[in-house]
């Protein structure tokens, strides 16, 4: 393909991709809007921080428990139909919440049950949809499509919570009702996807096949390096989870400042993903990933030390932008280096690593902040991230030597 051709157009005009992207975006909007409404409803009913933590646990546990089942299912059945079933379940679950709120019969137990169902559906949907993308577009467009999808998903991450909060302010039923429609639109799009090729595993289910995703990653130093680098970087650099402490106690910015801080990484990620969709990483991709993670650590340190709201916002913008480079490189390598019949299992393991690093990173930062305070916690995390980069360059030299993500 001519590198001067408008890359975004070449991706968006590809058969099947628009349906794929629409399905992911509408599903994400529905999930983000629902999450905000659930959080408000739970706290309104219980006034308990523990109950809010329990909501997160109900979302996280299904992903951990179902990882290896998800991989097997995604590699054995039509991935479009799996996505359809997941989004229909999400639609019906959220619609049930809307009806329960309307009838004033929703209680915390019902909410936790619904959140667990949504968590299980998301546990299947996310890795399955990730594994579906290479069946829709050629390998030469993979990096561009991942960057384009990332920009759309970041937009959904910005718009979704705002939509949920706005609708909840109008009526407590509204965010659940609208989210059910969003999930329905997502399901219509996913079943409409046109696929270039389809590979379904027919081998018998054995213990080895169940854990084949883990075994495959261990045999591929480049994959093991990129996934584990992201895992430890997010674990150590999770001080951004302490934003409420920084906003209130250090920056003295109040709720508006917290909103500004929370939005900054997403805006940085959106800007970088748009740039990568337009200007892909055609040279030195592995080296640029290491640089990006190092900059992520440095920006985390600057955020932790900052006492100025403008500098903090700028640092978080860089955190989001640099993390997006890592995400695009990791996602592209996972798809390019994995055969189609293995993508469900490998993406399930990748999703588990991502979810684990996010959840444990927040937990680790919270516990460490209780001992050291938020500033020192952020500095330690940022320095640790930079050290991990330096160690990983020595442990995984093949990853540093990766040149292109073009898949040619």
N, C-alpha and C positions, 0 to 999 in steps of 0.2 A: 504493500500500500504506500502511496506517496505520502511522505511525512508532512507535506504542506497542505494536504486536504484537511478541511475542518474536522477535527477529531470528534467533537461532540456530536455533530450531525451524523457522522458515520456510525456512531453507536446508537443514537436515538432512532435512526432510520432502519436499523437492523430488525428483521422480522422477529417478533416475540419479545424483544427487549423492553419495549414500552409497557407491555402487559406485565412483565416481570417486575419492572421498576414501580409501576402503579400499585401492584399487589403489595410490595414491600413497604411503600410509603403509606398507603392507606391503613395497612395493618399496624404500622408503627404509630401513626396518628391516633388510631383507636386505642392502642395499648397505653400510650403516654397520657392521653386524656382520661382514660379509666383509672390509671395509677394515681393521678392527682385527686380525682373524685373519691377514690377508695381511701386515700390518706386523710382527706378532710372528714369523710364520714366516720371513719374509725376514731379519729381523735375527738370528733364532736360527740360521739357516743360514750367514749371511755375516758377521755382526758388523761390518757396513759401513754408515756413514751415506750413502755414495754410492749404495748399493743401495736404500736407503729413498727417496732423492731420485729414483732411476730409476723407482720405482713411481709416484710422482706424475707424472712425465713421461709414462709409458705411459698414464695416465688422461687427461692433458691434451691430448696431441697429436691423438688421434682427433677431439676436439671441434673443434679448429682446422681440421683437414684436411677434415672432413665438413660443416662449417657450411652451405655453399650447397647441397650435395646433400640434406641433411636438410630444408631449407626446401622444396625442390621436391617431395620425397617426401610431406611432411606436407600439402602443398596439393593433391596429386593423388590420394591414396588415402585410404581410410577410416582415420581416425586411431585408432579403437579397434583395428583390426587391426594397425596399426603398433606400438601399445603392446603388444599381445598377442605379436607376434613378438619384440619386444625382451625382454620379460619371460620368455618361454620360452627364449630364447638365454641370458639371465642365469641362469635356473634350471639349465639343462644345463651351463653353464660351471662354476658353483659346485659342482654335483653331481660333476662330473669332478674338481675339486680335492679334494672329500671322499674320493673313491675313491683318488686318488693319495696322499693323506696316509695313508689306511688301509693301503694297500699299501706305504707307505714308499718311493715312487718319485718323489715331488715334488722338483724341483730349481729353482733360481732362474730358469732359462730358461723352464721350464714355468709358473712363477708370473707372470713378465712377459708371457708370451703370453696367459695367462688374463686378466690385468689389462687388456691392450690390447683384448681382445674385450669385456670388461665396459665399458671406456671408450667403445668404439664404440657399443655398445648404449645406454648412457646418453646419448650424444650425440644419438641419435635419439629416445629416450624422453622426455627432459625438455622440449624445445621442443614436441614433438608433444602431450604431455599438457597443457601450458600452453595450446596453441592449441585443444584440445578443450573446455575448460571453458565458453567462451561458447556452444557448441552445446548445452549441457546445461541451462543456466539462463538466465532472462531478464536483460537488461542491468541492470534495477533491483536485482537481487540480486547483481550481480557483485562489488562491493566487499566485501560481507558474506561471500560465498563464498570470496574470496581470503583474507580475514582468518581465517576459520574453518579453511581449508586450511593456512594458515601456522601457526596454533596447533598443528594436528595434526602438521605436519612438524617443528616445533620440538620437540615431544614425542618424535618419532621420533629426532631428532638427539641428544636426551639419553639415551633408552633404548637406542638401537641400539648405540653403542660399549660401554655397560655390559653389554649382553646378550652381545656378542661376546667381551668380556674374561672374563666369568663362564663362558661355555661353553668357551672355550679353556683356562681353568684346570681344567675338569673333564676335557676330552679334546680333543686337537688336531683331531679329525675333527668334533666336535659343531658348532662355529660354521658350518662350510661346509654340513653336512647340514641344519641348521635353516634356514639362509639359503635353501637351495634350495626348501624347503617354503614359506617366506615369499614367494619370487618366484612360486611356483606359485599360491598364494592370490591374489596380486596379479593374475596373468594371468586367473584365473577372474572376478575382479571387473571387470576392464577390458572383457572381451568381453560382460559383462552390462549395461553402461551403456546406458540409454535416452536417446536424443538427441531434442531438440525440433526440430532442423533440421540439414540437412547440405548443405554446399556444397563441391563438388569442382571444381578448376580443370581445364579441358579444353583450354586454349590450348596451342599448340605450344611446345616447349622452345626458347628462344633465349637468347643471351648476356644480353640485357636482362632476360628473365624470371628467369634464375638470380640476377642481382644486384638484382632488384626490391625485395627487403627493404631493402637499403642505400639505394636511391634513394628509397623511400617514406619512410624515417626522415628523410632529408635534406630532403625537401619539407615535413615537418611539424615546425615549430620547437618545439612543445610536446613531441613525442616525442624529438627530438634533444636538447632541453634536459634532460629528466628522465633519459634513459639516460646521457648524457655526465656529468651531475652525479654520478650514482651511481658511474660509472667512475672519475672523478678523486678523489672522496671516499674510496673504498675503496683506491685506489692510494696516496694520501697518508696515510690513516689506518690503514695496515696494521701499525702498531707492535704491535698485539695479537698478531701472529705471534711476537713476541719474548718471549712469556710465560715460557718456561723460564728466560731470563736474568733477568727481573724476579723470578721466584719464588725462584731460588737466590741470586743475587748482591745483590739490592736489598732484597727483603722477607725473605730468609732463612727461607722457609716450608717448603722441602723439597717432596717429591712430593705430599704431601697438599694443600699450598698451590697447587701447579700445577693439580691437579684442581679445586680450588675456583675458581681464576681461569678455567679453561677452561669451567666450567659456568655462570659468571655471565652472559655475554652471551646464552647460549641461554635461561636462565631469564628474563632481562629481555625477550627477544624473545617468549617464550611468554606472559608476562603482558600485554604490549602487544597482541599479536595477539588474545588473548581479549577484551581491552577494546574493540578496534576491531571485533570481530565483534558485540559487544553494542551499542556506540555508534559507528556509522560516522562518517566525516568528511563531514558534510552541508554544511558551509560552509567557505570559505577553504582548500580542500585544497592548492592550489599554494603558498600562503603558509606553511601548516603544514609542508609538505615542506621548504621552505627553512629554517625554524626547526629542524626535526628534524635536518637535516644539520649545521647550525651547532652544535647541542647535541652531536651526535656528535663534532665536532671538539673542542669544549670538554671533553667527558668524556675524550677521548683524552689531552688535555694533563694533566688531573687525574690520570689513571692513570699517566702517565709520571713525574710529579713526586712521586707518593705513596710514602711509606716505611712506610705502615701497611696491613696486609692487609685490614682492614675497609673502609678508604677505597678501596682498589684494587678490591675486590669490588663496592662500591657504584658506582664509576665504570664498571666493565665492565657492570654491570646496566643503567646508563643508555645505554651504547654499544649494547647489544643492543636495548633498547626503542626508542631513536630511529632506529636503522637499520631496524626493522620498519615504522615509519611511512613511511619512504622506499620500502621494498620494496612496501608495499601501494599507495601512490599510483602508483609507477612501473608496477607490474603491471596495475593497473586502467586507467590511461591507455593502455598498450600494447594492451590488449584492446578498450577502448571506441573508440579512434580508428582501429583497423585493421579493414578489411572482412574477412569470414570467409575469402574466397578468397586472402587475403594473409597470414593469421595464422601459417601455418607458417614462411614465409620471414622475417617480422618477428621472431617469437619465436626463431628460430634465431640471428639476428643479436644479439638481446637476450641470449640465453644465452651467446654468444661473448663479449660485452662483460663479462658478470658473471664468467665463468670467467677471462677475461684479467685483469680487475682484481684478483681474488682471488689468482691465482698470481703476477702481476707485483708486486702490492702486498707480498706476503711476501718476494719476491726483493729488491725495492727496499729494504725495511726492513732485511733482513739485511745487504745491502751497505753501506747508510748507517750501520748500527749498528757495523760493523767500523771505520768512520772516525770517527764521532762518539760512539759509545757508545749504549746503549739509551735513556737518559733524554732526551738532546738529540734523538735520532731521533724519539721520540714527540712531543716538543714541536714540532719542525719540521713533522711530519706533521699534527698538530692545527691549528696556525696556518695551514698551507697549505690545509687543508680549509675553514676559516672564510673565507680569502681567496677561494677558489673560489666559495663561496656568494655573497659580495658581488659578484664579477664576473659570475656567472651571472644574478643578479637584473637586472643591466643588459643582459646579452646576450639574455636570454629573458624579457622582461616579460610575454609571453602566458602563460607557465607560472606566474608569480606570480599572475596574475589568474584562474586556474582556480578555480571556486567549489565544484563538487560532483562526486562520482564516482558519482552515482546512476544515470547513464545514461538519464535520463528525457527 
